Amino acid sequence: MSLACVQSRALLGLQAPSVTVEVHLANGLPSLSLVGLADLEVKEARERVRCAIANSGLEFPNNKRITVNLAPADLPKDSGRFDLPIALGILAASGQIDAKKLQGWEFAGELSLSGALRPVRGALATSLALQMQHAAVRLVLPMESAAEAACAPQAEVYGAQHLLDVVAQLLPCPATLDPTTSAGWQRMPAPPVTAHATLADISDVKGQASAKRALEIAAAGQHGVLMVGPPGSGKSMLAQRFAGLLPPMSAHEALESAAIASLCGRFKADQWGLRRTASPHHTASAVALVGGGSPPKPGEISYAHHGTLFLDEFPEFARNALEALREPLETGRITIARAAHSTEFPAQFQLIAAMNPCPCGFWGSTQRACRCTPDQVARYQGKLSGPLLDRIDLHIEVAALPAQELLSASNEESSSTIRSRIVQARERAMTRQACSNQQLQGDALDRFLHLQDSAHQLVRKAAERLGWSARATHRALRVARTIADLAHSDTIASTHVAEAMQYRRALLHTAK
């Protein structure tokens, strides 16, 4: 048979569109042509496949004109995931394996020159996409990727170590072993999904009671936080321990978060169910932060999905990178549009930003004198636009601790103690409105606030006197709703509003 078809999958965001690898052998000048909108990584498969087949003791048809088509032709294909299906297609077209046995199976895997299978990116995302499409298929992947893909519930995934393991199941000989046996490829059982890594505890941070209170409110209502303070005041320590305050992930959240990590090539089984903290360097580009490329890949904000995005040295990020955060902060998703297609990634993260008040870091400090001029302070703080600051719910000042308080022994609350209060507050919100307080929009915001008359008057006066925008007013009300939930109150009192107001104080631009 001179024509063979092998089924595989491409990766396009969190989708896994089907790809048919068609291989045709014909007489003519010996060559191997690869068509079908293949990226450079895919085109390099020609040499990998040739060497892998030869070094595995199989016969590569060197005297034939080989054409490999990756259909559909208008779908971008990248990475080395098509090495294995291309090799199987060549072997089936040359009659070395039974082409009929390829039906009902899908293959993906990168080949080394020796024929060993190497893991591919996005294995878990692929198996999840198949389940969402209700596709009754069986996947054959490299062993490491198969163990990852088997984390998806009800997934039928098989793992193989070498090209010969796959070929052994597809030989035309009637004595070929059953694919469910331990020889050749083998069915991967669902692995235990328990996290082994641990998160740092907030009790390591001494003092900073007001900052810890703000982080507790942020975790309870899924609000963003901006911390302003001098160097060494504890902003980074607080941010790195914020994920330990968040409630445990649900099974769906853990699966969705793991799929994004798989797509980024950063999946780790020992971190299953743990809230991630993405901490990109301030030199990160807008594409690295929000995603992009061709085909589009997720950025740090998607990697932090259901977790925390910590941006240290906030004003030092590129202006276009920070402004790209506006939409995902509002919607919880990012859409990357290209001429041929658009891809949507989830980005429901909690932003924790930290910055110094000025270039030297000591403007307004009582411990050290600031050497910056008012113009320098204004330019530094002016790197953050008003619309971006408007989208961050809590603005807090993290002052430097006196040496006596820093060196004294203290009994700080642990993350588990604070988390228990946060879980109760979130449960109150979910029971009342089926979403977090930060996600309240439109009519739902009016129905579920339950403002007391005194609180209503206080909000109105504050918005008029402080010149709040409609967005800032609504965000202050959401924060007040979270404070009320932490206090086990069904209604928002004026004390809850007053506390929420202090987190909207103008900590920046006061040096102008």
Salt bridges, closest charged atoms under 4 A:
GLU44 OE1 - ARG48 NH1 3.88
ASP78 OD2 - ARG121 NH2 3.32
ASP83 OD2 - ARG48 NE 2.60
GLU106 OE1 - ARG9 NE 2.81
ASP204 OD2 - ARG241 NH2 3.33
GLU216 OE2 - ARG421 NE 2.90
GLU253 OE1 - ARG275 NH2 3.46
GLU253 OE2 - HIS306 ND1 3.94
GLU256 OE1 - HIS252 NE2 3.99
GLU256 OE1 - HIS305 NE2 3.02
GLU256 OE1 - HIS306 NE2 2.89
GLU300 OE2 - ARG266 NH1 2.92
GLU316 OE1 - LYS383 NZ 3.90
GLU323 OE2 - ARG319 NE 3.35
GLU323 OE1 - ARG326 NH2 2.37
GLU330 OE2 - ARG391 NE 3.69
GLU330 OE2 - ARG471 NE 2.89
GLU330 OE2 - ARG475 NH2 3.09
GLU344 OE2 - ARG333 NE 3.71
ASP390 OD2 - ARG471 NH1 3.71
ASP390 OD1 - ARG504 NH2 3.29
ASP393 OD2 - HIS223 ND1 2.72
ASP393 OD1 - ARG475 NH1 2.54
GLU412 OE1 - LYS212 NZ 3.02
GLU413 OE2 - ARG421 NH1 2.83
ASP443 OD2 - ARG447 NE 2.83
GLU464 OE2 - ARG460 NH1 3.47
ASP485 OD2 - ARG432 NH2 2.98
ASP485 OD1 - ARG481 NH2 3.14
ASP490 OD1 - ARG428 NH2 2.78
GLU499 OE2 - ARG213 NE 2.81
